[in-house]
Amino acid sequence: MAGEASRLARRGLTDFRIVEPEKQGLGSIVYPFDVRLGWLLVQHHRTCARVLWDLYESRAARLEPLYDDLLGAGLEDTRAWCWDGAKLSVEAFGVNDFAAGERQIVGTVKNALIAAAAQRHVRLEVDAEKPDLRIQVRLYEGALVVSLDLSGRAMHMRGYRMEAGDAPLREDLAALLVMLARHDARTEALCDPLAGSGTLLIEAACLAKGRPVWMSGRKPDAERHPMFAELPRPKALFGDTAPVLFASEIDPSLRATMERTFVTAGIERDVTILGGDFRDIAPKVLMEQARERGVERGVIITNPPYGERMGSPESVRALYRDLGEWCWQFKGWRHAFLVANPEFQEAFGGRPRIAKPLRNGPLRGYFYLYES
């Protein structure tokens, strides 16, 4: 996430130096708040789930001092994070270790924020269904952190995936896989031989061009916030990049879905659809097509089936073996996979340069990176 943020800031913000973020647990990084950086990340950052603006923090162990902490901080706060008449909702996550329950915490935070705003002559109303301001509360190392959610919805719901096959890869996870594979769209091709509905290829194309996250009329809450009203509207930050992408999918109905999704995402001109079964695609031919497009190297990246819907375990192992025999013919290319099947590594062959634990939803899997 930090690498992507740094890349976006270098291109999207002039006269701005992004600092090294603070890590919070396994899945969060924290930057000092800057309105331009927050706007850039909520519009373009593809590997994060949400973009939050941390407002207040309390180390109170009970509800009464928590209320007092937030009320005092709110009375001293001159930032325009809320406005008169705004509608508010509050949610709490990961607060099981606090002395009170989740609903009590939510009520205390809500009451403190509303009371502090009222004393500053700012009227806030509660509306859990259609809020203007979504407040998130989380517990980290003994501190309750109260944040404004700039995204307002899960950022993996981009808006391009109107339909998908069984167990589709989540969009932010697909973007993460592309980043972990270190794909450089300026010098490398990317091929997904088991493309499914095409999520990996869409994320690769959008990362390459630095396109905004949101599509199909979806927008983050920040677009309705007065603080961000005067900032430039989002556009592709690397619009002149021409990614070289290849797709293969054996299921005809899923391949048709993939083609429609490419059109919805606006990347249909960036992807060459090679056909059905990857085993029928000659590696030399594919590498020659890449060279004709101006790149000598490439990355094969895919999220292969784990076995739940493929029948016998032997058919799964046979697919992994065939995939390995096919991939190893791409000399000078890298091969990246997210797999939740312990038999993959032996069946694929070779030794991965990286074997990193990585979950796919509820499934515990591994990200593997090979070099040939």
C-alpha positions, 0 to 999 in steps of 0.5 A: 500500500505504501509503495502505491501511495508513493507512486501516486503522490509522485505523479499526482501531487506537485511540491509535495513530499510524502513521508514514510507511513506508520504501520498499524497492525498487519493491514493499515498504514497511517500518514499525517493528514493532508487534504490533497493526499487524502483526496488523491488516495480515495480516488486512485489507491487500488490496494486499500479497502478504505481511506480514513481521516483520523480525527480523535484518539482516546485512551479512556478505559470506560465510557464516561471518560471516553465521552469527556475526551471526545467532547473536549477534543471536539470543542478545541477542533477548528477543522472543517470535517463537519458542517451545519446540518450534516447527517452522521452515522457511527460504526465500531470495529475491533473493539472487543477488548474495550470495557463496554460493548460495541453499541455502547461505544457507538452511542457514546462517540455519537453523543460526544461528537454531536454535543461538541459540534452543537457548542460550536453552533454546528448541528449534526443529525443521526442518519444511519441509512443515508449519512453524509459523514460516516464515522469509524471507531477502531481500537488499536493498542489500547487507544480508541481512534475515531475517524471519518471514512472518506470512501464511504463504501468498500473501495473494492466495489469499483463499479465495473463488475456487474456479473462474475463467476463463482468465487470471484477474486476481490478487486483490491486483492487482485490489485495487490497481486499485480503489485506483489508481482512487481509488474512494470507496464512500461517494459513488461507484458502481463498474461492471465491464462485462467482469467475468469471474469478478468479482474486481475487484468482490469486491475493491472490496466488501471494500475498501469494508467493510474485510473480512478478507482470509481466507475459506473456512477459510484463516487466516494463520500469525499466528493460530497464533502465541502473541504474537497470541493475545490480540488481537481476532478480525478483523471488517469495519472499515467494516461499515456501508458499502453499496457500489454495484456493477454487473457485466456479463459476456457469457459465460454460463458465466463469468457463472454462475461470477461469481455463484457466486463472489459468493456464496462471497465473501458480496457477492451483495447488494452487486452488481447484475448488469446482463446480458451485453454491456455495449453493450446497457446504456444508460449513462443507465439505469445512472447512474439506477440509481446515483442511486436507490442514493444516489450521483451519480458513479462509476468504470468499472473493468475488465481488458479482454481483451488479444487472445490469445483473441479472434481477429483484431486488428481484433476486439480494436480494435473492442472497445476502440472500443466500450468507449470510445464507451460509457464517454464517455457517463458524464459526471462518471465516471472510467474505469480500465483495466489493459491489456497491448495497445499499441493500446488507448489509440488505439482507446479515444480521449481522453487518459488523465490517468494512464498508469502502467506496471503488470505483470499477471503476466508481461505488461507493461501499463499502468494508464490512468485517464480522466475524462469 
